[in-house]
Amino acid sequence: MRVAEAWRVALAALRVNRLRSGLTMLGVVIGVAAVVMLVAIGSGTRNEVERQVEGLGSNLLVVVPGRLDFGSAPAASRLSLSDVDAVTRVVGDPTRVAVTVSSGETVRAGARSVFGSVQGVLETTPQVFVRDLDRGAYFSSADVDTARRVAVLGSSVAHTLFADRDPVGQRVTIAGTRFRIVGVFAPMGRSLGVDRDEEVHIPVTAAHRLYGTDRIDGIAVRASDRNKVSELGDQIVAELSKRHPGTDFSAISQEQVLGVLGNILGVLTGVLAALAGISLFVGGVGVSNVMLMSVRERTREIGLRKAVGARPRDIALQFLLEALLLTLIGGVSGMLIGAAAAFLLAGVSPVPVAITWWSLALAFGVASVVGIVFGVLPARRAARLDPVVALRTE
């Protein structure tokens, strides 16, 4: 029997029992759609995390006290501005070094108030991190040197406190101290789970006076070259360890952050795909059961074909193609439904999705394998039927 003729007969056999064929394909459709949709969610989430990390700036290196190992307790910061000066000497360019000392505080303007993250920083922050201003200007090195009480508001903080009015030149109260607004950040949204529009930046020296401390929570450095990030991190850690014997420090690069997050999201995507694969397995079992039932119902037909010269391999090929056709039609339908559902989810919710070619190829390939694997048993059973016994079957 020619393959083209076998495909035609297989398609005709499926048309005879449209309802049963449709119900059989439903399990495959659901499984493939689930694979495509869940992998799209996992891939989209991974792309969004990478975009947010890379959006912080290029060639970034963050230095914090303690070792960043799973299960390790957070270390109290012993960093101070003198340590920042030492790090600046290692880097060789003060414009590529930024610091942070932060605290959650209530910011007030008249009768309105908002709770935000008040961060004491250097004037170099917009150069080290990617932060654009919507209006006004950032504070200067002179403001840091004199601990001037000036502030730059995040866009949501400015909107909550001043609505449509221009905040520049106005005053806000932070922890009982009045600050003059010199600028407002452009909207940035959330980054790694933190709403960057709820930040308020003040000079680090003013933050020290406000909080009654001289600590620095962390130091950020922008390397001049991506290839020098690791080397620069080792040099900074060595300098800080020399200044603070017995204290551990960690230097984390963007590549390390992306690597850890990528591994976590990769495992999550794999788990989701495996769960969806269970649906495909169940669908394959349904295909096998229906094909076995079809063999039983068409026993006389099989006997007649063998009586007129059909070989066992022709009978096996016929039933194998029918199983394969069921799963292929279900696979293509599942891919279309899964992609449509993913885009619909992205349109009505903040969940990011990304349809990748390999997820479609994986779903199609798995559907094909399911059809072949679960079609082999019915095909072999049909091929082994004795034609005389088959013709006698009522």
N, C-alpha and C positions, 0 to 999 in steps of 0.2 A: 504494500500500500504506500502510495506516495504521501509525503508529509503534508503537502497542500490539501490533499483529499482528506487526510486524517484531521486537519484543522477544521475543514468544512463540516465533517461529520460531528466533531466535538462541539462546534458551535450550535449545530442543529439539535444535538442532544440536550444542551443547556436551555435552548429555547422551548423545548417540549415541557420542561418543568421550571417555568420562570420563577414562580414563588419560592420553590425549594432552593433554586440556585441563588436567588436574591438573599434569602435568609442565611444560606451558607456563606456567601461573600461578606455578610454583615460583620462577622467576627474579624475577618481580615481587614475590612475597611476601618473598623474601630482601632485595631492594633496599629496599622500603618499611620492613621491620622494622629494617634497618640504619640507615636515615635516622632513624627515630623513636628508636631506642636511642642512637645516637651524639649526636644533638642533645640528648637528655635528659641524657646524661652531661655534655656541654659546658655546658648551661644550669644543671644542678645544681652543677657546679664553680664557675661564675660566681656563683651565689647564695650559695654557702658562703664564697667569698672576700669578697664584699661584707658578709656577716654578721660575719665575723671582723674585718674592718677597722672596721666600725661598732661592733663590740663593744668595741673598745679605748677608746671614749669618744666624746663629741660635740664638734664644732668643734675638732678637734685640729690642731696645727701643730707639726711637728718641724723643728728647726734644727740643721744639721750643717755642719762645715767642708767646703769643696770644692764643686765643681759636680757635680751628679748627672746626667752625660751618659753615653750609651753610649760605651764605649771610653776613658773618662777614668779615670785611676788614683786610688785612694782617697787622700785627703789626711790627713796627720797632724793630730791635734787640737791646737789652741793655746788652746782654751777653758779657763777656770778659774772658780773661784767668784766672782771679782770681775766676770767677764763675766755671770754669772748675776744678780748684783746690778744690773748695768746693764740687763739684759733685764727684770728685775722692775720697774724704774722705768718702762720703756716700757709694760709691761702695766698697771701700776697696782694690781695685786692679787697679793701673794706666794702666795696659795693656788692660783693658776692656773698656776704655773710649777713644772716638775719637771725633774730632771736624771738622767743615768745615766753611771756609769763601771763597766764590767763586765769580768769575767775568768772563765775557766773554772777552777774549783778543785775539789779533793777535800774533801768535808765528812765529818768523822768524828764518831761518837758511840760510845765504847767500842770494841768489836771490829767494828762495822759502819761502812761508808763508802759514799759515793755521789758521783759526779762531777756537778756542776751548774753553773749560771751564777750566779755571785755578783755581785750588782749593788749598787753604792753609790748611794743615792738620798736625796732629801729626804723629810721627813715629809709632803709634799703629794702624794705619788704616788697614794694611794687616791682623792684628790679629782680629780686630773687624768685618770688612767686608771680604768677600771672594774675594781676589784679588791676583792672582798668577803673578809672574814675568817671562817674557820670557828670559830676559838677564839682566846682571848687578845686582844691589842690591837696596833696598830701603834706604832712608836716615835714619840717626840715631838720638837718643835723643840729642847728641852733636850738630848735624846740626841744630836742632830746637832751642836749647839753645843759639847758637851763630848766629842765623838767616842767616845761610850760604846759598848762592845762588846756590842751587842744585835743580834738577828737575827729575821727573820720567814721561816719556811720555806714553800716550796711544798708542796702536799698529797702529791705522790709522794715528795719528799725526806723529809718527816716520816714517811710510812708505811714507807719503806725503813729509816730509822734507828731508829724507835721502835715499829714495828708498831702494836699497838692501844693502847699507852700514851700518856698525854697528854704531849706534848713541852714544853708551856709550863712554864717554870721550869727545864728541863733545860739542859745545856750541850753545845755542839758545838765542834769544832776546825776552823778554816779557815786553811789555810796556816800551821799551827803556832801560831795564836792562838785562845784560847778565847773563845767568845761565848755569852751567855745568851739563850735563846729566849723571846721575849715574845709571839709569835703564830704562827698557821698560816693560810695562805690557804685559801679554799674551792676545791675542784677547778674548773679552768677548761679543761683540755684543750689541744689544739694551736691555735695561731693563726699563720697565714701560715708554716707549716712549723716553728714553734718551739714546743716543749713548755713552756707557761707554768707547769706544775706542778713543773718541775725548777729553778725559780729560788729563790734565797736573797737576801733584801734586808737590807742593813746600812746604817747611816748613811754618807753620802758622805764625811764627814770620817774615819770609821774606815777606810773603803776606801782613802783616800789614804795613811793610815799603813800599812795592810796591804800595799799595792802599791808604796809608796815613790814616789808621783807626786802631782801636783796637777792633772792634766788632767781635763777633762770631755768624755766622748765625744759627748754630744748634749744638747740642751735641748728639752723638750716644753712647749707652751703650749696652754691651753684658752681659746679666744676666748669672749668674753661673748655674741657674736652670730655666727651663720653668715655673715652678709653682711660681717662685718668681718675675716674670716680672712685674705683676701688683703692687705688694707691693713695689718693688724698684722704680717704676715710681712715686708712691704717695710720697715716701720719698724724691725723687729728686725735685719734684714740690714743696713740702713743704719747702725744703731748699732754693730753688731759690726765692720763694715768700717771705720768711723771709728776704732775702738779697735785694729784690726789692719790697718793699711794694707798693701796688696799681697796680702792673703789673701781668697779667695773663700768665700762662705757661701751655703747653700741653705736655703730654707724650703719644706717640702713639706706640703701639706694633704691631708686624707683624700680630697677630691674628685680631686686629682691622682693619688694612688695608685690609686684606684678607676678613674680614666680610663685609666691606662696598663695596669693589669691587665685591665680590661674589653676594651680593644682587642686585647691578646694572646689572651685567651680567646675573643674573637669571631672572630679569624682562625683559631684552632685549631678552633672549632666549625664554621666554614665549610669548612675543609679536610676535616674528618671527614665532613661532609655531602656534599662533592664526591666523596670516595672511595666513600661509599655510593651516590651517584648513578651511579657506573660500573656497579654491579650492576643498577640500574634500566635503564640503557641496554642492557646485555646481555640483560636480560629482555625489553625491547622488541624487540630483534632476533629473539629466539626467537618472540615473538608474530607478527612479520611473516613469518617462515619458515613457521610452522605454518599461517597463514592463506593463504599462497601455495600451500601443499600442498593445503589444503582447496579452493581454487579449482580446482586441477587435477583433484582427485578428483570434484568436483561439476560438471564441465563440462556433462554431459548435462542435469543438473537446471537449470543456468542457461539452456541452450538451450531447454528445455521451457517455462520461465517466460517467456522472451522471446517464444516462439511463441504463447503464450496471452495476450499483451498486457502483460507486465511491462516497464516503462520502464527505461532504463539507470540512472537515478538510484535506482530502487527496488532494483535489484541491488546498486548501490554502497552504499546505506544498509544493506542486509541484512548485508553482510560487515563494514562499518564498525562496526555495532552488536555483531557477534560479537566483534570485536577489543576494543572498548570494554568489553564485558561481562567478558571474560577479565581485563583489567587492573583493573577495578573490584572484582571479587571478590577478586583477588589483593591489591589495595591495602588493602581493609578487613581481610582476614586478616592482612596484614603489619602493619597498625597495632595490631591486638590482640596479635599475637605480640611486636612490638617493645615495647609498653608493659608486657606481662607480663614480658619478659626484663629490662627496665630495673628494675622493682620487685624482681624476684628478685635481680638483681645488688646492689641497694641493701641487701637483707636479709641477704645472705651476705658482704658486703664493706663496707669503709668508703667506697666510692666514692659520692658524692652524686649523685642524679638528680632531675630536675624535668621532668615531662611538661607541655609548653606547648601551648596551643590552636593556635598558629601552626605548630608542627612537624607536628601531625596534619593541619592544613589543607594545609600544603605537601606532605606525603607523598601525601595524597588527590588534590590538584591535579596533582602530577607524574605519578601513576599514570594519571589521566584523559588528560593530554596524551600520555603514552606510547602509550596505546591508540589515540588519534586519529591521531597522527603515523605510527605504525607500521602502522596499519590502512588508511591512505589508499592505498598502493600496491596491496595485494591487492584492495581494493574497486574501484579504477579498472580494474585488469586484468579483474576479473569483469564490470564494466559494459561494457567494450569488446569482449567476445566476440561474434563473429558467430553468430546463432542457428542458421543452417544448418550451419556448420562444427561448432558445439557439439553439435548433435544427431547428427552423423555420428561423433563421437568415441567410440571403444570404451573 
